[in-house]
Amino acid sequence: MFRISQYLKEITHPTPMGRVRQPTGPVVIWNLIRRCNLTCLHCYSISTDKDFPGELSHAEVSTVMKDLKAYGVPVLILSGGEPLLRPDIF
């Protein structure tokens, strides 16, 4: 609830700022695979339950993941399609 008295108090005596935190690095959302066995209405991906040409090999995926680690990416979200449909996901 908006209170004008609290707002005016904050203007006249602002709350001191806490310590400024530096971001640790970018969050990466990686569409790892295009194949998907679902048909979600909200999905933006043009996917279907079939293999698509040009997907990255296991070696290429490993190289990219090592590069992301070396860059210091703190969070990697695997998306797609359905990343669990990759035969080498585990």
PyMOL Python script that loads the backbone (N, CA, C, O; Angstrom):
from pymol import cmd

cmd.read_pdbstr("""\
ATOM      1  N   MET A   1       0.846  -1.180   0.000  1.00  0.00           N
ATOM      2  CA  MET A   1       0.000   0.000   0.000  1.00  0.00           C
ATOM      3  C   MET A   1       0.890   1.241   0.000  1.00  0.00           C
ATOM      4  O   MET A   1       1.857   1.321   0.758  1.00  0.00           O
ATOM      5  N   PHE A   2       0.563   2.193  -0.842  1.00  0.00           N
ATOM      6  CA  PHE A   2       1.326   3.427  -0.946  1.00  0.00           C
ATOM      7  C   PHE A   2       0.948   4.358   0.194  1.00  0.00           C
ATOM      8  O   PHE A   2      -0.232   4.641   0.402  1.00  0.00           O
ATOM      9  N   ARG A   3       1.933   4.829   0.925  1.00  0.00           N
ATOM     10  CA  ARG A   3       1.688   5.778   2.014  1.00  0.00           C
ATOM     11  C   ARG A   3       2.478   7.041   1.743  1.00  0.00           C
ATOM     12  O   ARG A   3       3.705   7.016   1.652  1.00  0.00           O
ATOM     13  N   ILE A   4       1.766   8.136   1.617  1.00  0.00           N
ATOM     14  CA  ILE A   4       2.409   9.414   1.301  1.00  0.00           C
ATOM     15  C   ILE A   4       3.383   9.833   2.402  1.00  0.00           C
ATOM     16  O   ILE A   4       4.416  10.439   2.116  1.00  0.00           O
ATOM     17  N   SER A   5       3.063   9.516   3.657  1.00  0.00           N
ATOM     18  CA  SER A   5       3.952   9.908   4.753  1.00  0.00           C
ATOM     19  C   SER A   5       5.292   9.165   4.654  1.00  0.00           C
ATOM     20  O   SER A   5       6.343   9.758   4.894  1.00  0.00           O
ATOM     21  N   GLN A   6       5.263   7.884   4.307  1.00  0.00           N
ATOM     22  CA  GLN A   6       6.494   7.115   4.154  1.00  0.00           C
ATOM     23  C   GLN A   6       7.292   7.625   2.959  1.00  0.00           C
ATOM     24  O   GLN A   6       8.519   7.701   3.013  1.00  0.00           O
ATOM     25  N   TYR A   7       6.602   7.970   1.897  1.00  0.00           N
ATOM     26  CA  TYR A   7       7.245   8.503   0.696  1.00  0.00           C
ATOM     27  C   TYR A   7       7.962   9.813   1.009  1.00  0.00           C
ATOM     28  O   TYR A   7       9.119   9.989   0.625  1.00  0.00           O
ATOM     29  N   LEU A   8       7.294  10.729   1.698  1.00  0.00           N
ATOM     30  CA  LEU A   8       7.900  12.016   2.054  1.00  0.00           C
ATOM     31  C   LEU A   8       9.083  11.831   2.998  1.00  0.00           C
ATOM     32  O   LEU A   8      10.092  12.524   2.877  1.00  0.00           O
ATOM     33  N   LYS A   9       8.959  10.898   3.935  1.00  0.00           N
ATOM     34  CA  LYS A   9      10.063  10.617   4.857  1.00  0.00           C
ATOM     35  C   LYS A   9      11.287  10.114   4.082  1.00  0.00           C
ATOM     36  O   LYS A   9      12.419  10.496   4.379  1.00  0.00           O
ATOM     37  N   GLU A  10      11.047   9.259   3.092  1.00  0.00           N
ATOM     38  CA  GLU A  10      12.155   8.720   2.296  1.00  0.00           C
ATOM     39  C   GLU A  10      12.813   9.815   1.456  1.00  0.00           C
ATOM     40  O   GLU A  10      14.023   9.778   1.231  1.00  0.00           O
ATOM     41  N   ILE A  11      12.035  10.779   0.998  1.00  0.00           N
ATOM     42  CA  ILE A  11      12.599  11.881   0.219  1.00  0.00           C
ATOM     43  C   ILE A  11      13.469  12.770   1.107  1.00  0.00           C
ATOM     44  O   ILE A  11      14.563  13.170   0.709  1.00  0.00           O
ATOM     45  N   THR A  12      12.989  13.073   2.292  1.00  0.00           N
ATOM     46  CA  THR A  12      13.743  13.970   3.166  1.00  0.00           C
ATOM     47  C   THR A  12      14.909  13.281   3.853  1.00  0.00           C
ATOM     48  O   THR A  12      15.943  13.912   4.073  1.00  0.00           O
ATOM     49  N   HIS A  13      14.776  12.004   4.198  1.00  0.00           N
ATOM     50  CA  HIS A  13      15.843  11.244   4.863  1.00  0.00           C
ATOM     51  C   HIS A  13      16.002   9.901   4.152  1.00  0.00           C
ATOM     52  O   HIS A  13      15.508   8.882   4.636  1.00  0.00           O
ATOM     53  N   PRO A  14      16.692   9.890   3.000  1.00  0.00           N
ATOM     54  CA  PRO A  14      16.791   8.642   2.231  1.00  0.00           C
ATOM     55  C   PRO A  14      17.519   7.539   2.991  1.00  0.00           C
ATOM     56  O   PRO A  14      18.435   7.797   3.772  1.00  0.00           O
ATOM     57  N   THR A  15      17.093   6.318   2.744  1.00  0.00           N
ATOM     58  CA  THR A  15      17.762   5.158   3.326  1.00  0.00           C
ATOM     59  C   THR A  15      19.143   5.033   2.694  1.00  0.00           C
ATOM     60  O   THR A  15      19.267   5.110   1.472  1.00  0.00           O
ATOM     61  N   PRO A  16      20.195   4.839   3.511  1.00  0.00           N
ATOM     62  CA  PRO A  16      21.532   4.706   2.931  1.00  0.00           C
ATOM     63  C   PRO A  16      21.606   3.475   2.018  1.00  0.00           C
ATOM     64  O   PRO A  16      20.985   2.444   2.276  1.00  0.00           O
ATOM     65  N   MET A  17      22.377   3.619   0.957  1.00  0.00           N
ATOM     66  CA  MET A  17      22.535   2.512   0.021  1.00  0.00           C
ATOM     67  C   MET A  17      23.436   1.456   0.625  1.00  0.00           C
ATOM     68  O   MET A  17      24.384   1.775   1.343  1.00  0.00           O
ATOM     69  N   GLY A  18      23.143   0.206   0.338  1.00  0.00           N
ATOM     70  CA  GLY A  18      24.002  -0.903   0.757  1.00  0.00           C
ATOM     71  C   GLY A  18      25.224  -0.970  -0.141  1.00  0.00           C
ATOM     72  O   GLY A  18      25.408  -0.144  -1.035  1.00  0.00           O
ATOM     73  N   ARG A  19      26.051  -1.967   0.116  1.00  0.00           N
ATOM     74  CA  ARG A  19      27.255  -2.090  -0.711  1.00  0.00           C
ATOM     75  C   ARG A  19      26.851  -2.466  -2.133  1.00  0.00           C
ATOM     76  O   ARG A  19      25.891  -3.205  -2.348  1.00  0.00           O
ATOM     77  N   VAL A  20      27.582  -1.956  -3.071  1.00  0.00           N
ATOM     78  CA  VAL A  20      27.312  -2.200  -4.480  1.00  0.00           C
ATOM     79  C   VAL A  20      27.967  -3.517  -4.872  1.00  0.00           C
ATOM     80  O   VAL A  20      29.170  -3.701  -4.687  1.00  0.00           O
ATOM     81  N   ARG A  21      27.173  -4.425  -5.412  1.00  0.00           N
ATOM     82  CA  ARG A  21      27.703  -5.721  -5.827  1.00  0.00           C
ATOM     83  C   ARG A  21      27.979  -5.706  -7.325  1.00  0.00           C
ATOM     84  O   ARG A  21      27.192  -5.180  -8.112  1.00  0.00           O
ATOM     85  N   GLN A  22      29.086  -6.279  -7.695  1.00  0.00           N
ATOM     86  CA  GLN A  22      29.443  -6.403  -9.102  1.00  0.00           C
ATOM     87  C   GLN A  22      28.842  -7.699  -9.647  1.00  0.00           C
ATOM     88  O   GLN A  22      28.875  -8.729  -8.973  1.00  0.00           O
ATOM     89  N   PRO A  23      28.300  -7.653 -10.845  1.00  0.00           N
ATOM     90  CA  PRO A  23      27.771  -8.895 -11.407  1.00  0.00           C
ATOM     91  C   PRO A  23      28.878  -9.916 -11.594  1.00  0.00           C
ATOM     92  O   PRO A  23      30.007  -9.565 -11.938  1.00  0.00           O
ATOM     93  N   THR A  24      28.549 -11.189 -11.363  1.00  0.00           N
ATOM     94  CA  THR A  24      29.558 -12.245 -11.445  1.00  0.00           C
ATOM     95  C   THR A  24      29.804 -12.689 -12.875  1.00  0.00           C
ATOM     96  O   THR A  24      30.836 -13.298 -13.156  1.00  0.00           O
ATOM     97  N   GLY A  25      28.900 -12.406 -13.773  1.00  0.00           N
ATOM     98  CA  GLY A  25      29.053 -12.813 -15.161  1.00  0.00           C
ATOM     99  C   GLY A  25      27.678 -12.997 -15.790  1.00  0.00           C
ATOM    100  O   GLY A  25      26.659 -12.902 -15.106  1.00  0.00           O
ATOM    101  N   PRO A  26      27.650 -13.259 -17.086  1.00  0.00           N
ATOM    102  CA  PRO A  26      26.359 -13.368 -17.765  1.00  0.00           C
ATOM    103  C   PRO A  26      25.686 -14.713 -17.526  1.00  0.00           C
ATOM    104  O   PRO A  26      26.351 -15.735 -17.355  1.00  0.00           O
ATOM    105  N   VAL A  27      24.378 -14.695 -17.516  1.00  0.00           N
ATOM    106  CA  VAL A  27      23.590 -15.924 -17.508  1.00  0.00           C
ATOM    107  C   VAL A  27      23.379 -16.314 -18.965  1.00  0.00           C
ATOM    108  O   VAL A  27      22.945 -15.495 -19.776  1.00  0.00           O
ATOM    109  N   VAL A  28      23.684 -17.560 -19.294  1.00  0.00           N
ATOM    110  CA  VAL A  28      23.569 -18.028 -20.671  1.00  0.00           C
ATOM    111  C   VAL A  28      22.399 -19.001 -20.777  1.00  0.00           C
ATOM    112  O   VAL A  28      22.316 -19.973 -20.025  1.00  0.00           O
ATOM    113  N   ILE A  29      21.498 -18.728 -21.717  1.00  0.00           N
ATOM    114  CA  ILE A  29      20.414 -19.650 -22.047  1.00  0.00           C
ATOM    115  C   ILE A  29      20.748 -20.217 -23.414  1.00  0.00           C
ATOM    116  O   ILE A  29      20.772 -19.493 -24.410  1.00  0.00           O
ATOM    117  N   TRP A  30      21.005 -21.510 -23.456  1.00  0.00           N
ATOM    118  CA  TRP A  30      21.497 -22.159 -24.664  1.00  0.00           C
ATOM    119  C   TRP A  30      20.431 -23.106 -25.204  1.00  0.00           C
ATOM    120  O   TRP A  30      20.060 -24.077 -24.545  1.00  0.00           O
ATOM    121  N   ASN A  31      19.941 -22.815 -26.415  1.00  0.00           N
ATOM    122  CA  ASN A  31      19.023 -23.723 -27.095  1.00  0.00           C
ATOM    123  C   ASN A  31      19.865 -24.855 -27.672  1.00  0.00           C
ATOM    124  O   ASN A  31      20.325 -24.792 -28.812  1.00  0.00           O
ATOM    125  N   LEU A  32      20.052 -25.872 -26.873  1.00  0.00           N
ATOM    126  CA  LEU A  32      21.003 -26.943 -27.150  1.00  0.00           C
ATOM    127  C   LEU A  32      20.580 -27.835 -28.308  1.00  0.00           C
ATOM    128  O   LEU A  32      21.428 -28.343 -29.042  1.00  0.00           O
ATOM    129  N   ILE A  33      19.289 -28.029 -28.476  1.00  0.00           N
ATOM    130  CA  ILE A  33      18.778 -28.933 -29.495  1.00  0.00           C
ATOM    131  C   ILE A  33      17.449 -28.370 -29.991  1.00  0.00           C
ATOM    132  O   ILE A  33      16.723 -27.711 -29.246  1.00  0.00           O
ATOM    133  N   ARG A  34      17.148 -28.634 -31.233  1.00  0.00           N
ATOM    134  CA  ARG A  34      15.891 -28.131 -31.793  1.00  0.00           C
ATOM    135  C   ARG A  34      14.756 -29.142 -31.643  1.00  0.00           C
ATOM    136  O   ARG A  34      13.585 -28.763 -31.618  1.00  0.00           O
ATOM    137  N   ARG A  35      15.093 -30.408 -31.545  1.00  0.00           N
ATOM    138  CA  ARG A  35      14.081 -31.465 -31.442  1.00  0.00           C
ATOM    139  C   ARG A  35      13.283 -31.336 -30.145  1.00  0.00           C
ATOM    140  O   ARG A  35      13.837 -31.042 -29.085  1.00  0.00           O
ATOM    141  N   CYS A  36      11.971 -31.561 -30.251  1.00  0.00           N
ATOM    142  CA  CYS A  36      11.108 -31.520 -29.064  1.00  0.00           C
ATOM    143  C   CYS A  36       9.915 -32.439 -29.287  1.00  0.00           C
ATOM    144  O   CYS A  36       9.326 -32.464 -30.368  1.00  0.00           O
ATOM    145  N   ASN A  37       9.569 -33.194 -28.250  1.00  0.00           N
ATOM    146  CA  ASN A  37       8.434 -34.109 -28.332  1.00  0.00           C
ATOM    147  C   ASN A  37       7.162 -33.515 -27.736  1.00  0.00           C
ATOM    148  O   ASN A  37       6.169 -34.221 -27.565  1.00  0.00           O
ATOM    149  N   LEU A  38       7.185 -32.236 -27.422  1.00  0.00           N
ATOM    150  CA  LEU A  38       6.022 -31.558 -26.842  1.00  0.00           C
ATOM    151  C   LEU A  38       5.439 -30.574 -27.855  1.00  0.00           C
ATOM    152  O   LEU A  38       6.088 -30.246 -28.848  1.00  0.00           O
ATOM    153  N   THR A  39       4.230 -30.110 -27.610  1.00  0.00           N
ATOM    154  CA  THR A  39       3.603 -29.101 -28.479  1.00  0.00           C
ATOM    155  C   THR A  39       2.998 -28.003 -27.603  1.00  0.00           C
ATOM    156  O   THR A  39       1.792 -27.762 -27.638  1.00  0.00           O
ATOM    157  N   CYS A  40       3.834 -27.354 -26.832  1.00  0.00           N
ATOM    158  CA  CYS A  40       3.381 -26.311 -25.908  1.00  0.00           C
ATOM    159  C   CYS A  40       2.888 -25.088 -26.685  1.00  0.00           C
ATOM    160  O   CYS A  40       3.567 -24.610 -27.594  1.00  0.00           O
ATOM    161  N   LEU A  41       1.715 -24.590 -26.329  1.00  0.00           N
ATOM    162  CA  LEU A  41       1.136 -23.443 -27.018  1.00  0.00           C
ATOM    163  C   LEU A  41       1.958 -22.168 -26.823  1.00  0.00           C
ATOM    164  O   LEU A  41       1.988 -21.309 -27.705  1.00  0.00           O
ATOM    165  N   HIS A  42       2.620 -22.043 -25.678  1.00  0.00           N
ATOM    166  CA  HIS A  42       3.360 -20.822 -25.362  1.00  0.00           C
ATOM    167  C   HIS A  42       4.768 -20.801 -25.955  1.00  0.00           C
ATOM    168  O   HIS A  42       5.461 -19.789 -25.846  1.00  0.00           O
ATOM    169  N   CYS A  43       5.198 -21.889 -26.575  1.00  0.00           N
ATOM    170  CA  CYS A  43       6.587 -22.016 -27.009  1.00  0.00           C
ATOM    171  C   CYS A  43       6.872 -21.160 -28.243  1.00  0.00           C
ATOM    172  O   CYS A  43       6.054 -21.069 -29.159  1.00  0.00           O
ATOM    173  N   TYR A  44       8.052 -20.535 -28.246  1.00  0.00           N
ATOM    174  CA  TYR A  44       8.495 -19.704 -29.360  1.00  0.00           C
ATOM    175  C   TYR A  44       9.326 -20.498 -30.370  1.00  0.00           C
ATOM    176  O   TYR A  44       9.577 -20.020 -31.476  1.00  0.00           O
ATOM    177  N   SER A  45       9.750 -21.701 -29.999  1.00  0.00           N
ATOM    178  CA  SER A  45      10.657 -22.482 -30.833  1.00  0.00           C
ATOM    179  C   SER A  45       9.903 -23.187 -31.958  1.00  0.00           C
ATOM    180  O   SER A  45       8.796 -23.692 -31.767  1.00  0.00           O
ATOM    181  N   ILE A  46      10.520 -23.208 -33.118  1.00  0.00           N
ATOM    182  CA  ILE A  46       9.952 -23.949 -34.244  1.00  0.00           C
ATOM    183  C   ILE A  46      10.564 -25.341 -34.174  1.00  0.00           C
ATOM    184  O   ILE A  46      11.563 -25.628 -34.835  1.00  0.00           O
ATOM    185  N   SER A  47       9.952 -26.203 -33.362  1.00  0.00           N
ATOM    186  CA  SER A  47      10.491 -27.528 -33.107  1.00  0.00           C
ATOM    187  C   SER A  47       9.451 -28.578 -33.430  1.00  0.00           C
ATOM    188  O   SER A  47       8.254 -28.298 -33.491  1.00  0.00           O
ATOM    189  N   THR A  48       9.928 -29.787 -33.633  1.00  0.00           N
ATOM    190  CA  THR A  48       9.056 -30.932 -33.824  1.00  0.00           C
ATOM    191  C   THR A  48       9.827 -32.171 -33.394  1.00  0.00           C
ATOM    192  O   THR A  48      11.030 -32.092 -33.147  1.00  0.00           O
ATOM    193  N   ASP A  49       9.161 -33.301 -33.302  1.00  0.00           N
ATOM    194  CA  ASP A  49       9.783 -34.519 -32.812  1.00  0.00           C
ATOM    195  C   ASP A  49      10.493 -35.258 -33.941  1.00  0.00           C
ATOM    196  O   ASP A  49      10.102 -36.359 -34.328  1.00  0.00           O
ATOM    197  N   LYS A  50      11.536 -34.632 -34.457  1.00  0.00           N
ATOM    198  CA  LYS A  50      12.387 -35.261 -35.473  1.00  0.00           C
ATOM    199  C   LYS A  50      13.779 -34.674 -35.337  1.00  0.00           C
ATOM    200  O   LYS A  50      13.952 -33.590 -34.781  1.00  0.00           O
ATOM    201  N   ASP A  51      14.761 -35.387 -35.840  1.00  0.00           N
ATOM    202  CA  ASP A  51      16.137 -34.885 -35.812  1.00  0.00           C
ATOM    203  C   ASP A  51      16.316 -33.813 -36.882  1.00  0.00           C
ATOM    204  O   ASP A  51      15.792 -33.927 -37.990  1.00  0.00           O
ATOM    205  N   PHE A  52      17.063 -32.775 -36.532  1.00  0.00           N
ATOM    206  CA  PHE A  52      17.336 -31.687 -37.462  1.00  0.00           C
ATOM    207  C   PHE A  52      18.811 -31.725 -37.852  1.00  0.00           C
ATOM    208  O   PHE A  52      19.663 -32.002 -37.008  1.00  0.00           O
ATOM    209  N   PRO A  53      19.121 -31.454 -39.109  1.00  0.00           N
ATOM    210  CA  PRO A  53      20.532 -31.436 -39.519  1.00  0.00           C
ATOM    211  C   PRO A  53      21.247 -30.228 -38.918  1.00  0.00           C
ATOM    212  O   PRO A  53      20.637 -29.197 -38.636  1.00  0.00           O
ATOM    213  N   GLY A  54      22.545 -30.383 -38.731  1.00  0.00           N
ATOM    214  CA  GLY A  54      23.352 -29.262 -38.270  1.00  0.00           C
ATOM    215  C   GLY A  54      23.454 -29.115 -36.766  1.00  0.00           C
ATOM    216  O   GLY A  54      24.020 -28.132 -36.285  1.00  0.00           O
ATOM    217  N   GLU A  55      22.919 -30.070 -36.004  1.00  0.00           N
ATOM    218  CA  GLU A  55      23.062 -30.002 -34.542  1.00  0.00           C
ATOM    219  C   GLU A  55      24.536 -30.182 -34.187  1.00  0.00           C
ATOM    220  O   GLU A  55      25.272 -30.850 -34.913  1.00  0.00           O
ATOM    221  N   LEU A  56      24.963 -29.597 -33.086  1.00  0.00           N
ATOM    222  CA  LEU A  56      26.351 -29.720 -32.660  1.00  0.00           C
ATOM    223  C   LEU A  56      26.656 -31.145 -32.220  1.00  0.00           C
ATOM    224  O   LEU A  56      25.809 -31.821 -31.637  1.00  0.00           O
ATOM    225  N   SER A  57      27.864 -31.589 -32.502  1.00  0.00           N
ATOM    226  CA  SER A  57      28.306 -32.907 -32.050  1.00  0.00           C
ATOM    227  C   SER A  57      28.646 -32.848 -30.567  1.00  0.00           C
ATOM    228  O   SER A  57      28.691 -31.772 -29.971  1.00  0.00           O
ATOM    229  N   HIS A  58      28.884 -34.010 -29.984  1.00  0.00           N
ATOM    230  CA  HIS A  58      29.261 -34.069 -28.572  1.00  0.00           C
ATOM    231  C   HIS A  58      30.553 -33.289 -28.326  1.00  0.00           C
ATOM    232  O   HIS A  58      30.667 -32.566 -27.336  1.00  0.00           O
ATOM    233  N   ALA A  59      31.516 -33.435 -29.219  1.00  0.00           N
ATOM    234  CA  ALA A  59      32.797 -32.729 -29.069  1.00  0.00           C
ATOM    235  C   ALA A  59      32.605 -31.213 -29.147  1.00  0.00           C
ATOM    236  O   ALA A  59      33.230 -30.471 -28.389  1.00  0.00           O
ATOM    237  N   GLU A  60      31.750 -30.754 -30.053  1.00  0.00           N
ATOM    238  CA  GLU A  60      31.495 -29.310 -30.185  1.00  0.00           C
ATOM    239  C   GLU A  60      30.785 -28.758 -28.956  1.00  0.00           C
ATOM    240  O   GLU A  60      31.102 -27.663 -28.492  1.00  0.00           O
ATOM    241  N   VAL A  61      29.828 -29.512 -28.432  1.00  0.00           N
ATOM    242  CA  VAL A  61      29.126 -29.089 -27.208  1.00  0.00           C
ATOM    243  C   VAL A  61      30.113 -29.000 -26.049  1.00  0.00           C
ATOM    244  O   VAL A  61      30.085 -28.038 -25.282  1.00  0.00           O
ATOM    245  N   SER A  62      30.980 -29.995 -25.920  1.00  0.00           N
ATOM    246  CA  SER A  62      31.980 -29.985 -24.836  1.00  0.00           C
ATOM    247  C   SER A  62      32.908 -28.781 -24.949  1.00  0.00           C
ATOM    248  O   SER A  62      33.251 -28.167 -23.938  1.00  0.00           O
ATOM    249  N   THR A  63      33.313 -28.441 -26.161  1.00  0.00           N
ATOM    250  CA  THR A  63      34.185 -27.282 -26.380  1.00  0.00           C
ATOM    251  C   THR A  63      33.495 -25.992 -25.959  1.00  0.00           C
ATOM    252  O   THR A  63      34.096 -25.151 -25.291  1.00  0.00           O
ATOM    253  N   VAL A  64      32.241 -25.836 -26.346  1.00  0.00           N
ATOM    254  CA  VAL A  64      31.503 -24.622 -25.976  1.00  0.00           C
ATOM    255  C   VAL A  64      31.341 -24.546 -24.456  1.00  0.00           C
ATOM    256  O   VAL A  64      31.503 -23.473 -23.874  1.00  0.00           O
ATOM    257  N   MET A  65      31.025 -25.660 -23.813  1.00  0.00           N
ATOM    258  CA  MET A  65      30.865 -25.646 -22.354  1.00  0.00           C
ATOM    259  C   MET A  65      32.164 -25.291 -21.652  1.00  0.00           C
ATOM    260  O   MET A  65      32.156 -24.562 -20.661  1.00  0.00           O
ATOM    261  N   LYS A  66      33.281 -25.801 -22.159  1.00  0.00           N
ATOM    262  CA  LYS A  66      34.575 -25.444 -21.576  1.00  0.00           C
ATOM    263  C   LYS A  66      34.866 -23.962 -21.760  1.00  0.00           C
ATOM    264  O   LYS A  66      35.407 -23.317 -20.861  1.00  0.00           O
ATOM    265  N   ASP A  67      34.511 -23.422 -22.917  1.00  0.00           N
ATOM    266  CA  ASP A  67      34.693 -21.991 -23.162  1.00  0.00           C
ATOM    267  C   ASP A  67      33.841 -21.157 -22.212  1.00  0.00           C
ATOM    268  O   ASP A  67      34.310 -20.148 -21.684  1.00  0.00           O
ATOM    269  N   LEU A  68      32.596 -21.567 -21.989  1.00  0.00           N
ATOM    270  CA  LEU A  68      31.717 -20.840 -21.067  1.00  0.00           C
ATOM    271  C   LEU A  68      32.278 -20.877 -19.653  1.00  0.00           C
ATOM    272  O   LEU A  68      32.229 -19.876 -18.938  1.00  0.00           O
ATOM    273  N   LYS A  69      32.806 -22.018 -19.249  1.00  0.00           N
ATOM    274  CA  LYS A  69      33.413 -22.135 -17.921  1.00  0.00           C
ATOM    275  C   LYS A  69      34.631 -21.225 -17.807  1.00  0.00           C
ATOM    276  O   LYS A  69      34.811 -20.543 -16.798  1.00  0.00           O
ATOM    277  N   ALA A  70      35.467 -21.216 -18.847  1.00  0.00           N
ATOM    278  CA  ALA A  70      36.668 -20.367 -18.830  1.00  0.00           C
ATOM    279  C   ALA A  70      36.299 -18.887 -18.785  1.00  0.00           C
ATOM    280  O   ALA A  70      37.021 -18.083 -18.194  1.00  0.00           O
ATOM    281  N   TYR A  71      35.187 -18.530 -19.401  1.00  0.00           N
ATOM    282  CA  TYR A  71      34.730 -17.137 -19.399  1.00  0.00           C
ATOM    283  C   TYR A  71      34.146 -16.744 -18.049  1.00  0.00           C
ATOM    284  O   TYR A  71      34.009 -15.555 -17.760  1.00  0.00           O
ATOM    285  N   GLY A  72      33.800 -17.720 -17.222  1.00  0.00           N
ATOM    286  CA  GLY A  72      33.266 -17.429 -15.889  1.00  0.00           C
ATOM    287  C   GLY A  72      31.760 -17.299 -15.843  1.00  0.00           C
ATOM    288  O   GLY A  72      31.226 -16.587 -14.992  1.00  0.00           O
ATOM    289  N   VAL A  73      31.069 -17.973 -16.739  1.00  0.00           N
ATOM    290  CA  VAL A  73      29.601 -17.932 -16.748  1.00  0.00           C
ATOM    291  C   VAL A  73      29.086 -18.645 -15.501  1.00  0.00           C
ATOM    292  O   VAL A  73      29.353 -19.834 -15.325  1.00  0.00           O
ATOM    293  N   PRO A  74      28.346 -17.939 -14.622  1.00  0.00           N
ATOM    294  CA  PRO A  74      27.903 -18.561 -13.376  1.00  0.00           C
ATOM    295  C   PRO A  74      26.669 -19.448 -13.535  1.00  0.00           C
ATOM    296  O   PRO A  74      26.449 -20.351 -12.727  1.00  0.00           O
ATOM    297  N   VAL A  75      25.866 -19.201 -14.566  1.00  0.00           N
ATOM    298  CA  VAL A  75      24.629 -19.961 -14.753  1.00  0.00           C
ATOM    299  C   VAL A  75      24.490 -20.327 -16.225  1.00  0.00           C
ATOM    300  O   VAL A  75      24.603 -19.477 -17.108  1.00  0.00           O
ATOM    301  N   LEU A  76      24.242 -21.611 -16.470  1.00  0.00           N
ATOM    302  CA  LEU A  76      23.999 -22.096 -17.826  1.00  0.00           C
ATOM    303  C   LEU A  76      22.654 -22.809 -17.818  1.00  0.00           C
ATOM    304  O   LEU A  76      22.474 -23.806 -17.117  1.00  0.00           O
ATOM    305  N   ILE A  77      21.714 -22.294 -18.598  1.00  0.00           N
ATOM    306  CA  ILE A  77      20.390 -22.895 -18.702  1.00  0.00           C
ATOM    307  C   ILE A  77      20.304 -23.588 -20.059  1.00  0.00           C
ATOM    308  O   ILE A  77      20.446 -22.951 -21.102  1.00  0.00           O
ATOM    309  N   LEU A  78      20.073 -24.886 -20.034  1.00  0.00           N
ATOM    310  CA  LEU A  78      19.934 -25.646 -21.274  1.00  0.00           C
ATOM    311  C   LEU A  78      18.477 -25.673 -21.671  1.00  0.00           C
ATOM    312  O   LEU A  78      17.614 -26.087 -20.897  1.00  0.00           O
ATOM    313  N   SER A  79      18.213 -25.229 -22.882  1.00  0.00           N
ATOM    314  CA  SER A  79      16.850 -25.134 -23.375  1.00  0.00           C
ATOM    315  C   SER A  79      16.812 -25.725 -24.769  1.00  0.00           C
ATOM    316  O   SER A  79      17.730 -26.444 -25.164  1.00  0.00           O
ATOM    317  N   GLY A  80      15.774 -25.434 -25.511  1.00  0.00           N
ATOM    318  CA  GLY A  80      15.694 -25.948 -26.867  1.00  0.00           C
ATOM    319  C   GLY A  80      14.353 -25.586 -27.477  1.00  0.00           C
ATOM    320  O   GLY A  80      13.827 -24.481 -27.339  1.00  0.00           O
ATOM    321  N   GLY A  81      13.890 -26.499 -28.093  1.00  0.00           N
ATOM    322  CA  GLY A  81      13.629 -27.902 -28.047  1.00  0.00           C
ATOM    323  C   GLY A  81      13.660 -28.463 -26.627  1.00  0.00           C
ATOM    324  O   GLY A  81      13.536 -27.749 -25.632  1.00  0.00           O
ATOM    325  N   GLU A  82      13.831 -29.763 -26.594  1.00  0.00           N
ATOM    326  CA  GLU A  82      13.904 -30.486 -25.324  1.00  0.00           C
ATOM    327  C   GLU A  82      15.305 -31.070 -25.182  1.00  0.00           C
ATOM    328  O   GLU A  82      15.615 -32.088 -25.801  1.00  0.00           O
ATOM    329  N   PRO A  83      16.162 -30.431 -24.368  1.00  0.00           N
ATOM    330  CA  PRO A  83      17.557 -30.868 -24.274  1.00  0.00           C
ATOM    331  C   PRO A  83      17.715 -32.309 -23.790  1.00  0.00           C
ATOM    332  O   PRO A  83      18.724 -32.949 -24.086  1.00  0.00           O
ATOM    333  N   LEU A  84      16.739 -32.823 -23.056  1.00  0.00           N
ATOM    334  CA  LEU A  84      16.851 -34.199 -22.572  1.00  0.00           C
ATOM    335  C   LEU A  84      16.701 -35.223 -23.694  1.00  0.00           C
ATOM    336  O   LEU A  84      16.919 -36.413 -23.464  1.00  0.00           O
ATOM    337  N   LEU A  85      16.339 -34.796 -24.890  1.00  0.00           N
ATOM    338  CA  LEU A  85      16.244 -35.716 -26.020  1.00  0.00           C
ATOM    339  C   LEU A  85      17.596 -35.940 -26.700  1.00  0.00           C
ATOM    340  O   LEU A  85      17.709 -36.792 -27.582  1.00  0.00           O
ATOM    341  N   ARG A  86      18.610 -35.191 -26.304  1.00  0.00           N
ATOM    342  CA  ARG A  86      19.951 -35.454 -26.841  1.00  0.00           C
ATOM    343  C   ARG A  86      20.421 -36.777 -26.301  1.00  0.00           C
ATOM    344  O   ARG A  86      20.374 -36.984 -25.088  1.00  0.00           O
ATOM    345  N   PRO A  87      20.874 -37.686 -27.143  1.00  0.00           N
ATOM    346  CA  PRO A  87      21.291 -38.997 -26.649  1.00  0.00           C
ATOM    347  C   PRO A  87      22.506 -38.940 -25.743  1.00  0.00           C
ATOM    348  O   PRO A  87      22.718 -39.862 -24.956  1.00  0.00           O
ATOM    349  N   ASP A  88      23.318 -37.882 -25.827  1.00  0.00           N
ATOM    350  CA  ASP A  88      24.530 -37.786 -25.012  1.00  0.00           C
ATOM    351  C   ASP A  88      24.401 -36.781 -23.866  1.00  0.00           C
ATOM    352  O   ASP A  88      25.414 -36.317 -23.342  1.00  0.00           O
ATOM    353  N   ILE A  89      23.184 -36.441 -23.474  1.00  0.00           N
ATOM    354  CA  ILE A  89      22.977 -35.385 -22.469  1.00  0.00           C
ATOM    355  C   ILE A  89      23.575 -35.763 -21.104  1.00  0.00           C
ATOM    356  O   ILE A  89      24.058 -34.890 -20.383  1.00  0.00           O
ATOM    357  N   PHE A  90      23.548 -37.022 -20.754  1.00  0.00           N
ATOM    358  CA  PHE A  90      24.062 -37.410 -19.435  1.00  0.00           C
ATOM    359  C   PHE A  90      25.525 -37.805 -19.520  1.00  0.00           C
ATOM    360  O   PHE A  90      26.129 -38.161 -18.508  1.00  0.00           O
TER     361      PHE A  90
END
""", "prot")
cmd.dss("prot")
cmd.show_as("cartoon", "prot")
cmd.util.cbc("prot")
cmd.orient("prot")
